[in-house]
Amino acid sequence: MIIAYNLNINGSNDKPIAIDISYKSSQIKKPLIIFAHGFKGFKDWGHFNAIANYFAENNFVFVKFNFSHNGTSLQKPLEFDDLEAFGNNNYVFELNDLDAVLNTLLTIEQLKNEIDAEKVYLIGHSRGGAISIIKTSEDTRIKKLVTWAAVADIVNRNSAITIETWKKDGVVFTYNGRTKQQMPLNFQFYETILANKNRLDITKAAEKLNVPFLIIHGTNDEAVNIKDAYILNKANKLSVIFLIEDANHTFGAKHPWELKNLPKDSKLAVDKTIQFFRE
């Protein structure tokens, strides 16, 4: 098993993107999976390393990365130590980051005999799922898409009162219950949404998809309601929905995750994803 950990490239505003690449070296070309984490997430959260190993053992090249403005740093990839960057993040930055990651992976010399460039697949969790839907709708290099607990609407997720206060103060804060941090979101986040409303319309992006699309969602998701899965499924005729009974937003995982085995619900999600990618 080869794990290239914390490689870095330039992302949006020249902020670094840290990348992990997991695969079994065989000089036989394998499908490439790029995994996009969600809001207040990062590439080393919880069981993501175990997931990477599982996909690699099943003969995929699995790549996970930190969005450039997710609040972590190269020095402290497990902590939100750059809240200034977090506050300046937006969806366009994340789309640009995902594009930079894909472009880089397809040009790394050591991977040319390991990656099948005709089998580039995306997995996105939560907000990362929404970003992955948009990216797939815009990029013909991506041949299959799987979302885990994806958000179906990133344009209309704020109340009018919040927006009015947000504009006046220039910033709102979102509380991170795990780290006990108040994490800033600058008003530019909402301004970027308004300036890119058509591009950031997830259901319209889902309608445009002409590649196989698997939607996985837990029926007991406390963060993204299961109705979002039904909205995405309705938007795209090629999509398949797979519900995991009683699964929560993280499919049974938490941070830190100190076990080698995946939680039962996560293993269901991963096994279904592997089956889908092999079909």
NORCORBEL-V41494 format. One record per pair of residues at least 6 apart in sequence whose C-alpha atoms are under 7 Angstrom apart, sorted by the first residue. I is the first residue (numbers start at 1). J is the second residue. D is the distance in Angstrom with one decimal. If there is no record, write none. Layout:
[[I & J & D] [I & J & D]]
This chain:
[[1 & 23 & 5.8] [1 & 24 & 4.5] [1 & 25 & 6.7] [2 & 22 & 5.7] [2 & 23 & 5.4] [2 & 24 & 5.9] [2 & 25 & 6.7] [3 & 20 & 6.9] [3 & 21 & 5.5] [3 & 22 & 4.5] [3 & 23 & 6.7] [4 & 20 & 5.5] [4 & 21 & 5.0] [4 & 22 & 6.6] [5 & 19 & 6.6] [5 & 20 & 4.5] [5 & 21 & 6.6] [6 & 18 & 4.9] [6 & 19 & 5.1] [6 & 20 & 5.5] [7 & 18 & 5.5] [7 & 19 & 5.0] [7 & 20 & 6.5] [8 & 16 & 6.0] [8 & 17 & 5.3] [8 & 18 & 4.5] [8 & 19 & 5.9] [9 & 16 & 5.5] [9 & 17 & 5.4] [9 & 18 & 6.9] [10 & 16 & 4.7] [10 & 17 & 6.0] [11 & 17 & 5.6] [11 & 68 & 5.6] [11 & 97 & 5.3] [11 & 100 & 6.8] [12 & 68 & 6.4] [12 & 93 & 5.6] [12 & 96 & 6.5] [12 & 97 & 6.3] [15 & 68 & 5.4] [16 & 68 & 5.5] [17 & 65 & 6.8] [17 & 66 & 5.7] [17 & 67 & 5.9] [17 & 68 & 4.8] [18 & 65 & 5.5] [18 & 66 & 5.4] [18 & 74 & 6.7] [19 & 63 & 7.0] [19 & 64 & 6.0] [19 & 65 & 4.3] [19 & 66 & 6.7] [20 & 63 & 5.6] [20 & 64 & 5.4] [20 & 65 & 6.1] [21 & 61 & 7.0] [21 & 62 & 5.9] [21 & 63 & 4.6] [21 & 64 & 6.9] [22 & 52 & 6.3] [22 & 53 & 6.7] [22 & 56 & 5.8] [22 & 61 & 5.9] [22 & 62 & 5.2] [22 & 63 & 6.4] [23 & 56 & 4.6] [23 & 60 & 6.3] [23 & 61 & 4.8] [23 & 62 & 6.4] [24 & 56 & 6.1] [24 & 57 & 6.9] [24 & 59 & 6.7] [25 & 114 & 7.0] [27 & 113 & 5.1] [27 & 114 & 5.4] [28 & 113 & 6.1] [28 & 114 & 5.5] [29 & 113 & 5.6] [29 & 114 & 4.3] [29 & 115 & 4.8] [29 & 116 & 4.8] [30 & 59 & 6.4] [30 & 60 & 5.5] [30 & 61 & 6.3] [30 & 114 & 5.8] [30 & 115 & 5.0] [30 & 116 & 5.1] [31 & 60 & 5.3] [31 & 61 & 6.2] [31 & 115 & 6.0] [31 & 116 & 5.3] [31 & 119 & 4.9] [31 & 120 & 6.0] [32 & 60 & 6.1] [32 & 61 & 4.8] [32 & 62 & 6.2] [32 & 115 & 5.9] [32 & 116 & 6.7] [32 & 119 & 6.3] [32 & 120 & 4.9] [32 & 121 & 6.0] [33 & 60 & 6.9] [33 & 61 & 6.1] [33 & 62 & 4.9] [33 & 63 & 6.1] [33 & 120 & 6.2] [33 & 121 & 4.8] [33 & 122 & 5.6] [34 & 62 & 6.2] [34 & 63 & 4.8] [34 & 64 & 6.0] [34 & 121 & 6.4] [34 & 122 & 5.0] [34 & 123 & 6.2] [35 & 63 & 6.1] [35 & 64 & 4.9] [35 & 122 & 6.0] [35 & 123 & 4.8] [35 & 124 & 5.7] [36 & 64 & 6.6] [36 & 65 & 6.9] [36 & 123 & 6.3] [36 & 124 & 4.6] [36 & 125 & 6.4] [36 & 128 & 4.9] [37 & 43 & 6.5] [37 & 124 & 6.2] [37 & 125 & 5.4] [37 & 128 & 5.0] [38 & 125 & 5.4] [38 & 126 & 5.1] [38 & 127 & 4.6] [38 & 128 & 4.5] [39 & 127 & 5.8] [40 & 70 & 6.9] [42 & 66 & 5.5] [43 & 64 & 5.7] [43 & 65 & 5.2] [43 & 66 & 5.4] [44 & 78 & 6.6] [45 & 255 & 6.0] [45 & 256 & 7.0] [46 & 253 & 6.4] [46 & 254 & 5.3] [46 & 255 & 4.1] [46 & 256 & 4.8] [46 & 257 & 4.6] [47 & 253 & 6.5] [47 & 257 & 5.4] [47 & 262 & 6.9] [50 & 260 & 6.5] [50 & 262 & 6.8] [52 & 62 & 5.9] [55 & 62 & 6.3] [56 & 62 & 6.1] [61 & 115 & 6.8] [67 & 94 & 6.1] [67 & 97 & 6.3] [68 & 97 & 6.8] [69 & 85 & 4.9] [69 & 86 & 5.2] [69 & 88 & 7.0] [69 & 89 & 5.2] [70 & 85 & 7.0] [70 & 86 & 5.2] [71 & 80 & 4.8] [71 & 81 & 6.2] [71 & 82 & 4.7] [71 & 83 & 5.3] [71 & 85 & 5.6] [71 & 86 & 4.5] [72 & 78 & 6.7] [72 & 79 & 5.6] [72 & 80 & 4.6] [72 & 81 & 5.6] [72 & 82 & 5.8] [73 & 81 & 6.8] [73 & 82 & 6.6] [83 & 183 & 6.5] [83 & 184 & 6.8] [86 & 184 & 6.8] [87 & 184 & 4.8] [87 & 185 & 4.2] [87 & 186 & 5.1] [88 & 185 & 6.8] [88 & 186 & 6.1] [89 & 189 & 6.7] [90 & 189 & 5.1] [90 & 192 & 6.9] [95 & 131 & 6.4] [95 & 135 & 6.6] [119 & 143 & 6.1] [120 & 141 & 6.6] [120 & 142 & 5.0] [120 & 143 & 5.7] [121 & 142 & 5.6] [121 & 143 & 5.8] [121 & 144 & 4.9] [121 & 145 & 5.8] [122 & 132 & 6.5] [122 & 144 & 6.6] [122 & 145 & 5.0] [122 & 146 & 6.2] [123 & 129 & 6.9] [123 & 145 & 6.1] [123 & 146 & 4.8] [123 & 147 & 5.5] [124 & 132 & 5.7] [124 & 146 & 6.7] [124 & 147 & 4.9] [124 & 148 & 6.1] [125 & 147 & 6.0] [125 & 148 & 4.7] [125 & 149 & 5.9] [125 & 150 & 5.8] [126 & 148 & 6.3] [126 & 149 & 5.0] [126 & 150 & 4.0] [126 & 151 & 5.5] [127 & 150 & 6.1] [127 & 151 & 5.7] [129 & 147 & 5.0] [129 & 148 & 6.5] [129 & 150 & 4.6] [129 & 151 & 6.7] [130 & 150 & 5.9] [130 & 151 & 5.6] [130 & 152 & 6.6] [130 & 202 & 6.4] [133 & 202 & 6.9] [133 & 205 & 6.5] [133 & 206 & 6.2] [134 & 202 & 6.6] [134 & 205 & 5.4] [136 & 142 & 5.8] [137 & 205 & 5.7] [137 & 208 & 5.9] [137 & 209 & 5.2] [143 & 211 & 5.8] [144 & 211 & 5.6] [144 & 212 & 5.2] [144 & 213 & 6.1] [145 & 212 & 6.4] [145 & 213 & 4.9] [145 & 214 & 6.3] [146 & 213 & 5.8] [146 & 214 & 4.7] [146 & 215 & 5.9] [146 & 273 & 6.9] [147 & 214 & 6.5] [147 & 215 & 5.1] [147 & 216 & 6.0] [148 & 215 & 6.5] [148 & 216 & 4.9] [148 & 217 & 5.9] [149 & 216 & 6.2] [149 & 217 & 4.7] [149 & 218 & 6.9] [149 & 224 & 6.6] [149 & 249 & 6.3] [151 & 224 & 6.3] [151 & 228 & 6.1] [152 & 202 & 5.7] [152 & 203 & 6.4] [152 & 228 & 5.0] [152 & 231 & 6.7] [152 & 232 & 6.2] [153 & 201 & 6.8] [153 & 202 & 5.7] [155 & 193 & 6.3] [155 & 197 & 6.8] [155 & 200 & 6.9] [155 & 201 & 6.8] [166 & 172 & 5.6] [166 & 187 & 6.2] [167 & 187 & 6.0] [170 & 186 & 5.9] [170 & 187 & 5.1] [171 & 184 & 6.4] [171 & 185 & 5.5] [171 & 186 & 4.3] [171 & 187 & 5.5] [172 & 184 & 5.8] [172 & 185 & 5.4] [172 & 186 & 6.6] [173 & 182 & 5.6] [173 & 183 & 5.2] [173 & 184 & 4.4] [173 & 185 & 6.0] [174 & 182 & 5.7] [174 & 183 & 5.1] [174 & 184 & 6.4] [175 & 181 & 5.9] [175 & 182 & 4.6] [175 & 183 & 6.1] [176 & 182 & 6.3] [203 & 232 & 6.2] [203 & 235 & 5.9] [206 & 232 & 6.6] [206 & 235 & 6.0] [206 & 236 & 5.8] [207 & 235 & 5.1] [207 & 236 & 4.9] [212 & 238 & 6.0] [212 & 239 & 6.4] [213 & 238 & 6.4] [213 & 239 & 4.6] [213 & 240 & 6.3] [214 & 239 & 5.6] [214 & 240 & 4.9] [214 & 241 & 5.9] [215 & 229 & 6.5] [215 & 240 & 6.0] [215 & 241 & 4.7] [215 & 242 & 6.1] [216 & 241 & 6.0] [216 & 242 & 4.8] [216 & 243 & 5.8] [216 & 269 & 6.9] [217 & 226 & 6.6] [217 & 229 & 6.5] [217 & 242 & 6.6] [217 & 243 & 5.1] [217 & 244 & 6.2] [218 & 226 & 6.9] [218 & 243 & 5.6] [218 & 244 & 4.7] [218 & 245 & 6.1] [218 & 246 & 6.1] [218 & 247 & 4.2] [218 & 248 & 5.4] [218 & 249 & 6.6] [218 & 251 & 7.0] [219 & 226 & 6.0] [219 & 243 & 6.5] [219 & 244 & 6.1] [219 & 245 & 5.3] [219 & 246 & 5.1] [219 & 247 & 5.8] [220 & 246 & 4.7] [220 & 247 & 5.3] [220 & 248 & 4.9] [221 & 247 & 6.4] [221 & 248 & 4.1] [221 & 249 & 4.5] [222 & 248 & 6.2] [222 & 249 & 6.1] [223 & 249 & 6.0] [224 & 249 & 7.0] [233 & 239 & 5.7] [233 & 240 & 6.7] [233 & 241 & 6.4] [244 & 265 & 7.0] [247 & 265 & 6.2] [251 & 265 & 5.0] [251 & 266 & 4.9] [252 & 263 & 5.5] [252 & 265 & 5.9] [252 & 266 & 6.4] [253 & 263 & 6.1]]
